[in-house]
Amino acid sequence: MLAQLVHSPYREKHNQEYYRMLTSGFIHSNRTWMHLLINMFVLYQFGEIVEREFVKDFGPTLGRVNYLGLYLLTIVCASLPSYFRHKDNPSYSALGASGGVSGIMFVFALFFPWAMLGLFFIIPCPAIIAAVLYLVYSHWADRNQNDNIGHDAHLYGALFGAAFAIALNPSLFNEFITELLAGFPF
């Protein structure tokens, strides 16, 4: 069953099984329980707040629909770079919710750039700084790590999530800049 749900660019291309780009976001490997727990914790912590902001901006029904659209489309779009990179590689596969969760986390940083987060659950760090560090690390790890973690899904999920939220509500970008500048000590 699991094999029918994983993101497999080769099968997606050659068998037109494109549904895998979405279904892979709802499964995890038994070897990555800690990764699953972190994803679910981050989704729980930031998802509720982002959903609340969407409801505030779009109303109860459209806000929740937009939030669900953000999460689902981010899972799919986070899979696209690996699809294009591995579409002719029958041995590549990926699974997990990290792309969607990264998108939610970055939308949180758009709404609240100076909110204090616990980096590694310990070090106080503003959301915007954590977001930039996350992008830098994900980019580096995608090119330098061979650890069976889809760092490209983290990176592109984060970028797509932020772009999707701004496309839904273009004033969010101006609000983000205003909040960002208000937090600088000058």
C-alpha positions as CSV (number, residue, x, y, z in Angstrom):
1,M,0.0,0.0,0.0
2,L,2.7,2.5,1.0
3,A,4.5,1.8,-2.3
4,Q,1.4,3.0,-4.2
5,L,1.4,6.4,-2.4
6,V,5.0,7.5,-2.4
7,H,6.3,10.3,-4.6
8,S,7.9,8.4,-7.4
9,P,8.8,10.8,-10.3
10,Y,9.5,7.9,-12.6
11,R,6.1,6.3,-12.1
12,E,4.4,9.7,-12.2
13,K,5.9,10.4,-15.6
14,H,5.8,7.0,-17.2
15,N,2.5,5.8,-15.7
16,Q,0.7,9.2,-15.3
17,E,0.4,8.5,-11.5
18,Y,0.5,12.2,-10.6
19,Y,-1.7,11.7,-7.5
20,R,1.5,10.5,-5.8
21,M,2.7,14.1,-5.5
22,L,-0.1,14.6,-3.0
23,T,-0.5,11.3,-1.4
24,S,3.1,11.2,-0.4
25,G,2.5,14.1,1.9
26,F,0.2,11.9,4.1
27,I,2.6,9.0,4.8
28,H,5.9,8.6,6.6
29,S,8.4,5.9,6.9
30,N,8.8,3.9,10.0
31,R,12.4,5.0,10.1
32,T,11.6,8.6,10.5
33,W,9.3,8.8,13.6
34,M,11.2,11.8,15.0
35,H,10.8,13.6,11.7
36,L,7.1,12.8,11.7
37,L,6.7,14.1,15.3
38,I,8.5,17.3,14.5
39,N,6.4,17.8,11.4
40,M,3.2,17.3,13.3
41,F,4.3,19.5,16.2
42,V,5.2,22.3,13.8
43,L,1.9,21.9,11.9
44,Y,0.0,22.0,15.2
45,Q,1.9,25.0,16.5
46,F,1.8,27.2,13.4
47,G,-1.1,25.7,11.4
48,E,-3.8,26.9,13.9
49,I,-2.4,30.4,13.9
50,V,-2.1,30.6,10.1
51,E,-5.7,29.2,9.7
52,R,-6.9,31.9,12.2
53,E,-5.2,34.6,10.1
54,F,-6.8,33.3,6.9
55,V,-10.2,33.2,8.6
56,K,-9.7,36.8,9.7
57,D,-8.7,37.9,6.2
58,F,-11.2,35.8,4.1
59,G,-14.0,34.8,6.4
60,P,-14.8,31.5,8.1
61,T,-15.5,29.4,5.0
62,L,-13.2,30.9,2.4
63,G,-10.4,31.3,5.0
64,R,-10.5,27.6,5.8
65,V,-10.7,26.6,2.1
66,N,-7.7,28.8,1.4
67,Y,-5.8,27.3,4.3
68,L,-6.5,23.8,3.1
69,G,-5.6,24.9,-0.5
70,L,-2.3,26.3,0.9
71,Y,-1.4,23.0,2.6
72,L,-2.4,20.7,-0.2
73,L,-1.0,22.7,-3.1
74,T,2.3,23.3,-1.1
75,I,2.7,19.5,-0.7
76,V,2.3,19.1,-4.5
77,C,4.5,22.0,-5.5
78,A,7.2,21.0,-3.1
79,S,7.4,17.7,-5.0
80,L,7.8,19.4,-8.4
81,P,11.6,20.0,-8.3
82,S,12.3,16.4,-7.4
83,Y,9.9,15.3,-10.1
84,F,11.9,17.2,-12.8
85,R,15.2,16.1,-11.3
86,H,14.3,12.4,-11.0
87,K,11.6,11.7,-13.6
88,D,13.8,9.2,-15.4
89,N,15.3,7.6,-12.3
90,P,13.3,4.5,-11.3
91,S,15.0,4.1,-8.0
92,Y,14.1,7.6,-6.5
93,S,11.2,8.0,-4.2
94,A,10.1,10.3,-1.4
95,L,7.5,10.7,1.2
96,G,6.5,12.9,4.1
97,A,4.6,16.1,4.9
98,S,7.7,18.4,5.2
99,G,7.0,20.5,2.1
100,G,3.5,21.4,3.3
101,V,4.6,22.0,6.8
102,S,7.4,24.3,5.6
103,G,4.9,26.3,3.6
104,I,2.7,26.8,6.7
105,M,5.8,27.8,8.8
106,F,6.8,30.4,6.2
107,V,3.3,31.9,6.0
108,F,3.5,32.2,9.8
109,A,6.8,34.1,9.4
110,L,5.0,36.4,6.9
111,F,2.3,37.2,9.4
112,F,4.5,37.5,12.5
113,P,8.2,38.1,11.4
114,W,9.3,39.1,14.9
115,A,7.5,36.4,16.9
116,M,10.0,34.6,19.0
117,L,10.5,30.9,18.3
118,G,12.6,28.3,20.0
119,L,15.4,27.3,17.6
120,F,16.1,23.7,18.4
121,F,13.3,24.2,21.0
122,I,15.9,26.2,23.1
123,I,17.5,29.2,21.5
124,P,15.1,32.2,21.2
125,C,15.1,33.4,17.6
126,P,12.7,35.7,15.7
127,A,10.6,33.9,13.1
128,I,12.1,35.8,10.2
129,I,15.7,34.9,11.2
130,A,14.7,31.3,11.7
131,A,13.0,31.3,8.3
132,V,16.1,32.7,6.5
133,L,18.4,30.2,8.3
134,Y,16.0,27.4,7.3
135,L,16.2,28.5,3.7
136,V,20.0,28.7,3.7
137,Y,20.3,25.3,5.4
138,S,17.8,23.6,3.1
139,H,19.6,25.0,0.1
140,W,23.0,23.8,1.4
141,A,21.7,20.4,2.5
142,D,20.0,19.8,-0.8
143,R,23.3,20.1,-2.5
144,N,25.6,18.6,0.1
145,Q,23.8,16.0,2.2
146,N,23.0,12.4,1.3
147,D,20.7,11.6,4.2
148,N,17.4,10.5,2.6
149,I,15.7,13.8,3.6
150,G,14.0,15.8,0.9
151,H,15.7,19.1,1.6
152,D,14.5,20.4,-1.7
153,A,10.9,19.8,-0.6
154,H,11.6,21.9,2.5
155,L,13.0,24.7,0.4
156,Y,10.4,24.8,-2.3
157,G,7.6,24.1,0.1
158,A,8.6,27.2,2.1
159,L,9.0,29.4,-1.0
160,F,5.7,28.2,-2.6
161,G,3.8,28.6,0.7
162,A,4.9,32.2,1.1
163,A,4.2,33.0,-2.6
164,F,0.7,31.3,-2.4
165,A,-0.3,33.4,0.6
166,I,0.9,36.6,-1.0
167,A,-1.0,35.7,-4.3
168,L,-4.2,35.1,-2.2
169,N,-3.8,38.4,-0.4
170,P,-1.3,40.8,-2.1
171,S,-1.5,43.2,0.8
172,L,0.2,40.6,3.0
173,F,3.5,41.5,1.4
174,N,3.1,45.2,2.4
175,E,2.0,44.2,5.9
176,F,5.0,41.9,6.2
177,I,7.4,44.7,5.1
178,T,5.7,47.1,7.6
179,E,6.1,44.6,10.4
180,L,9.6,43.8,9.4
181,L,10.7,47.4,9.4
182,A,8.9,48.1,12.7
183,G,11.0,45.5,14.4
184,F,14.4,46.9,13.4
185,P,16.1,48.9,16.2
186,F,16.8,52.1,14.2
